[in-house]
Amino acid sequence: MSEKLVMEEQKDVPQMKNLEFIMDIPLQLTVELGRTKLLVKDVLQLNQGSVVELTKLAGEPLDVFVNSKLVARGEAVVVNDKFGIRLLDIVSPNERVDKVL
């Protein structure tokens, strides 16, 4: 192995060790089907069977948030009788910064 390659590998090891202490921190992952705004009177009129129209179109990718920050988009899937999400697109770091600003 070349000396340069060994030095680069050694640089990566401390970086991973520095990250190990955060690997067990829990994060909140949320998948959003859509949004809407309702008046208080409309919320009070909701009954079982009521339909609330959302802003997203059927078939449009769902947004995936980690701690309220958009990180990906995906599609709903069923895994062992539970809903899951197949990630289709990971949001670029630049796009994440644009959303925050």
N, C-alpha and C positions, 0 to 999 in steps of 0.2 A: 504494500500500500504506500502511496506517496505521502510524504511528510505533510503536504498541504491538506490532503484528504483527512488524515488523522487529526490535524489541528482543527478542521471544520467540525468533525464529529465530536471532539472534545468541547467545542464551544456550545454545541446543541445540548449536551448532557446537563450542564448547570442550568440552562434555561428550563428544561423539563423539571429538574429538581425544584426550581423556584416556583413552578406552577403547581406542584403536587399539593401544596397546602390549601389550594382553593378547589381542588377536584371534588370534595365532598360537600360543597356549599349547595344547598337546594335552590333551584330556580323555578319560577312559575311559568309553565308553557301553556299558552292559550291559543286555540284555533277559532277564528272568527268566521262565522257563516255569512254575516251581513250586519248592517246597522239600520236604524231608523230613529226618527224623533217623534215622540207622541206628546200630546197635551195631557195634563193630569186627568181631565174629564174623560179622555179616550182610554187611559189606563184603567180608570175605575169602571169602565163599561166592558172590559175584557171578561169573557166567560170561557168555560171549557168549550173547546171547539172553535174559538175565535181564530181568525187568520190575521197575522201581522205581516204586511209586505215589507221586505228588506230591500236595501239599495243594490245588492249584488244580483246579477243575472244568473239563472240556472246554467250550470256548466262552467261558470267563471271560477278561476282558482281561489281557494280559501287562503286567508292571511294567517300566518303563524307568528305569534309574538312570544318573546321571552322577556319576562319582567316588563311588559307593556311596550317593548321595542320590537318593531317589525324585523324579522330575521329571515323569513322564507315565505314561499307560496306553495300550495300543494292541492291535492285532490283527496276527497274522502274515500276511504276503503273500509271494508268490513274484515276483521281478523278475529276468528273464534267468537263470533256473535257480538263483538264489540267494535265500535267505530275506531278507526285509526286514520292516519294521514300519510300519503305518499308525497314526499317532497319533490317538487318539480323544478324549483328555482330558489337558490340561496341569494339573499339580498347582498349586494356588494358592500364593502365597507364605506365607499363613497356615498352610496344611496342611503345607508344608515345615518351617516353624518348629515346629509341633506334633510332627512326626516326630523332630526333633532333640532336643527337650526330654524 
